[in-house]
């Protein structure tokens, strides 16, 4: 999942450690999310969006490869 976490964090002048402390995770978690090595939980995604007062979609852009949609299943 692509993300803009590093850009938001730097815009607010925060280190990875400072952001981690505000959110309640480790610096390693922030580092892994920023490096696209870890897809955060839904709870963490919402915590980050709330902290930066932005929409989830501004921080995270999922890469989804669907074979069918719910509408197609119902037909």
The 8 nearest C-alpha neighbors of each residue, nearest first, counted from 0:
[[1, 61, 62, 60, 38, 2, 35, 59],
 [0, 2, 60, 59, 61, 35, 3, 62],
 [3, 1, 59, 58, 4, 60, 0, 33],
 [2, 4, 58, 6, 5, 7, 59, 1],
 [3, 5, 7, 6, 2, 33, 58, 8],
 [4, 6, 8, 7, 3, 33, 9, 2],
 [7, 5, 9, 3, 4, 8, 10, 11],
 [8, 6, 10, 4, 5, 9, 11, 3],
 [7, 9, 5, 11, 13, 10, 6, 4],
 [8, 10, 12, 6, 11, 7, 13, 5],
 [11, 9, 7, 12, 8, 6, 13, 5],
 [12, 10, 9, 8, 13, 7, 51, 6],
 [13, 11, 9, 10, 8, 14, 7, 17],
 [14, 12, 8, 11, 9, 17, 18, 15],
 [13, 15, 17, 16, 18, 12, 8, 9],
 [14, 16, 18, 17, 26, 19, 29, 13],
 [15, 17, 26, 19, 14, 18, 20, 25],
 [18, 16, 14, 20, 19, 15, 13, 21],
 [19, 17, 21, 15, 20, 16, 13, 22],
 [18, 20, 24, 16, 22, 26, 25, 17],
 [19, 21, 23, 17, 18, 22, 16, 24],
 [22, 20, 18, 19, 23, 17, 24, 50],
 [23, 21, 19, 20, 24, 18, 46, 47],
 [24, 22, 20, 19, 21, 25, 18, 43],
 [25, 23, 19, 22, 20, 28, 26, 29],
 [26, 24, 27, 28, 19, 29, 23, 20],
 [25, 27, 16, 29, 19, 28, 15, 30],
 [26, 28, 30, 25, 29, 31, 24, 15],
 [29, 27, 31, 25, 30, 26, 32, 24],
 [28, 30, 32, 26, 27, 31, 33, 15],
 [29, 31, 27, 33, 28, 32, 34, 26],
 [32, 30, 36, 34, 28, 37, 33, 29],
 [33, 31, 37, 35, 29, 34, 30, 36],
 [32, 34, 30, 35, 31, 5, 4, 29],
 [33, 35, 31, 36, 32, 30, 37, 29],
 [36, 34, 32, 33, 37, 31, 1, 0],
 [37, 35, 31, 34, 32, 38, 33, 30],
 [38, 36, 32, 31, 35, 39, 34, 28],
 [37, 39, 32, 0, 40, 36, 35, 31],
 [40, 38, 43, 37, 44, 41, 32, 42],
 [41, 39, 43, 42, 44, 38, 45, 37],
 [40, 42, 44, 43, 45, 39, 46, 38],
 [41, 43, 40, 45, 44, 46, 39, 47],
 [44, 42, 46, 40, 45, 41, 39, 47],
 [45, 43, 41, 47, 42, 46, 39, 40],
 [44, 46, 48, 42, 43, 47, 49, 41],
 [47, 45, 43, 49, 44, 48, 50, 42],
 [46, 48, 50, 44, 49, 45, 43, 51],
 [47, 49, 45, 53, 51, 55, 50, 46],
 [50, 48, 52, 46, 47, 51, 45, 53],
 [49, 51, 47, 52, 48, 46, 22, 53],
 [50, 52, 48, 49, 53, 47, 7, 8],
 [53, 51, 49, 50, 48, 54, 47, 55],
 [54, 52, 48, 51, 49, 55, 57, 58],
 [53, 55, 56, 57, 48, 58, 52, 49],
 [54, 56, 48, 58, 57, 59, 53, 45],
 [55, 57, 59, 54, 58, 60, 53, 61],
 [58, 56, 54, 55, 59, 53, 3, 60],
 [57, 59, 3, 55, 2, 56, 4, 48],
 [60, 58, 2, 56, 1, 57, 55, 61],
 [59, 61, 1, 2, 56, 0, 62, 58],
 [62, 60, 0, 63, 1, 59, 2, 56],
 [61, 63, 0, 60, 64, 1, 59, 65],
 [62, 64, 61, 65, 0, 60, 66, 1],
 [63, 65, 66, 62, 67, 61, 68, 0],
 [66, 64, 67, 63, 68, 62, 69, 71],
 [65, 67, 64, 68, 63, 71, 69, 72],
 [68, 66, 65, 71, 69, 72, 70, 64],
 [67, 69, 71, 70, 72, 65, 66, 73],
 [68, 70, 72, 71, 73, 67, 74, 65],
 [69, 71, 73, 68, 72, 74, 67, 66],
 [72, 70, 68, 74, 69, 73, 67, 66],
 [71, 73, 69, 70, 74, 68, 67, 66],
 [74, 72, 70, 71, 69, 68, 67, 66],
 [73, 71, 72, 70, 69, 68, 67, 66]]
